[in-house]
Amino acid sequence: MRPGVVALVSASLLVLGAAPAEHRPRGPLPARMADTGGGTQLITAVARHTGSTTGTVAWWHRERGRWVQAGSAPARFGVNGLVDGTKRKQGTSTTPTGLYDLPYAFGTEPAPPGTAYPYRPVHEDSWWCQDNASRSYNRWTEPRPADCAAAESEHLVTYRPQYTHALVIGFNYDRPVRGRGAGIFLHVNGRGATAGCVSVRADVMRRILAWADPAAAPHIAIGTRGGATAITRY
């Protein structure tokens, strides 16, 4: 190939974003992310693309200024894949991408040994309100308030084994936007893909809860390997 053609091809690759290998970001995944939440622990949940219903969850901690992976396991996502969390609509069974805090844990069974995270036991009158008209939208309620319709909410005790152990994902939580979605958790696998949550095996959920340290301000980053919802964007 003539020198001029080589130069033209190289320039075209750069325009298309195919940077030389030596210029591509390196290091562990959290080190290549735009933000990790400011704490020293992080959970990443990565799918191949937005149409995926499976992927990988990994959990990390900072050690001597570097991110170290503490574990990883297969994960499941929404039955309709993933979507940018800022554009998500309630009832679409999609998992919202983005970076979120983890307010507290809960479960229908007692907290696993070693759990330091705030852990809320599920009772017969425990509900997660998803009624857009309720003042308790996207909140745990106990008992269910009159303005929160049962048909628009989750009766937590009925979700076994999914809510054996779970972590609340802070999606649409601090300032809830009606219609964007409610009740997004990291929980134990059910029979298949989720209704929008992230799920893992029961033993993995126990390991994560024993690992999570509230003093380390853990967050969860959900995204895809590349594209507009790439986890490295968060």
N, C-alpha and C positions, 0 to 999 in steps of 0.2 A: 504494500500500500504506500502511495506517495506521501511525503512528509506533510503536505498541505491537507491531505485527507485525514491523516491521523489527528492533526490539530483540530480539524473541524469536528471529528467524532468526539474527541475529548471535551471540547467546548459544549457540544450537545448534551453529553452526559451530565455535565455540571449544571446546565440549565434545567435538566429534568430532575435534579436533586440527587443524582448518583455520585455523591462525594467520594473521593478516594478513600480506601480503607483506613489509611493512617489518620484521616480527619474525622472519622466516625466516632461518636461517643463510646467510651469503654467503661468498664467497671460494673459492679453489681447494679441491678435494676434501680433501686432507690437513688443511687448516685446519678442516674441519668434522667431523673424526674425533675419537673419544674418546681415541685413543692412536695414536701412529705408531712406537712402539718406542724412542724416545729418540735415534735417530741423525739424520743430516742427508740421508739418502737413503731413498726409499720406493718400492716397486712396488705398484700397486693393480690388482686383477683383479676386474672388476665385471660381473655378469650382470644381465639384466633382472629375473628372478625365479628361484626355486629350481628350476623345471622347465626352465630354459634350458640349452642345451649350448654356446652361444656368448656372447661378450661382448667386453669391451675390457680390454686390459692397458695401463697407463700407468706411466711411471717419472718420478720427481720428485726434486728436490734443493732444499735450503734455501739461499737466496741473500739476504744482508742481512736475515735474519730472516723471509723470506717463502718459501713453497713455490712453486717454478717447475717447470712440466712440461718434461721433457727430450725426451719422445717418447711416442707411443701407437701401438697396432696392434690388429687383431682378434685375439681369443683363443678357444680352445676349452676346454670344461670336461667333466666326467664325462658319460658316456652317459645316466646317470640323474639328471643335474642336480647341485644343490648341497644340502648339509645342514649344520646347525650342527656344527662340529667336535667339540664336547663330547659330541655324541650319535651321531656317526658309527659305523657298524659295518663291519668288514672284509668285502670281497667284494661290496659294494653298488654299486661303480662310481659313487660320488658324490664330488664335490669338497668337502673340508671348508672351511667358512668360518671366519674368524678372523684373528688377527694372529700372524705367525710370523717367526722369524729365518731366515737363509739360511746354514747352516753352511759349505758349500763347493760348488764347482762340479766337474763331471766331464764326460768325453766320450769317444766312440770315436775322435774326431779331435783333433789338438792344439788347445790353447787358441787362440782367435782373437787376432790382433794387438791389442796394447793391454790384454790381460787382466791385471789385478792381483790378482784374487781367487784364493784357494787353489784349484788345479785338479788333479784327480786323473785320470790316464789310465786308460781301461778296458782291461783285459787279457783274455786268454782265460779266466782263472780268476777273474774278477771277478763277484761275485754280490751281490744285495741280498736279505737273508734276511727272509722274511715268515712263517716258521714260528712259530706261537704257542708251541710247546713248546721253542723254541731259546733258548739264552742270548744268541744274536746277533740276536734279533728286532729288526726295523727298523734294521738296520745293514748297511753295506758289509762284505763278507767276502771274503777273498782268501788262500787258496782257501776254498771252501765247507766249513764244519765238519761233522763227522759227525752232529751233532744237528740240523742244518738240512736238511730234505728238499728235494731239487731241485724236486719238484712243488709245493712251497710257497714257492718263491723265484723271483726274476728273474735269468736269466743275462744280464747287462747287454750283453754284446757282440752278442747276437742281436737287440737292439732298434735296428735301423737303419731309417729315419733318426732316430727319436725321440731317441736318446741321442747323436746327433752332438755336441751340446753341451747341458748341463743344469745347473740349480741345485737343490741339495737344499733342499726346504721343510721347516722344522723342526716339522712336524706330528707329534705323538705321539713326539717324538724324545728329549728330555732324560730323561723318565721314562716310557718306553713302557708303555701300558696294553694288555695282550693283548686282541685282538679288536676294537680300535678302528681299526686300519689301519696299513699300512706302505708305504714307497716312494712318497711323494708328492713330485713334482718339478715344476719349471718347465722344460719341454723343447721340442724341435722338434716341429711338427705331424706326425702320422701321417696315416692315410687319412680319419679322421673324429674324432668325439668321443673323449675319453680314458677310461681306466679309473678316473679319479679325480684325475688330475693337471691342471695348467694347461699349455696348449701354445700356441705361436706359430710364425710362419714362421721358417725357418732364418736369414734375414738379420736378423730382429728379435732372435733369440736372440744372434747375434753382437754386435749393437749394445748389448744389455743387458750382456753380459759385458765389453765394452770400457768401458762407463760405470760399472759397479759398482766401488765403492771400499771395501775392507774396513775402512779407517780411518773411514769414514762410517757404519758399523754399519747397513747397509741391512736392511730388513724387507719382508715382503710381506703385504698385507692383502687378503683374499679375501671377497667378499660380494655382496649384491644391491643394487639401487637403493633398495629400501625394505623394510618389514616386519621381522620378528623377526631376519632375517639381514642387515639393512642394513649396508653397509660403514661407515657413519658410527657404528655402535655399537662398532666396534673401535678 
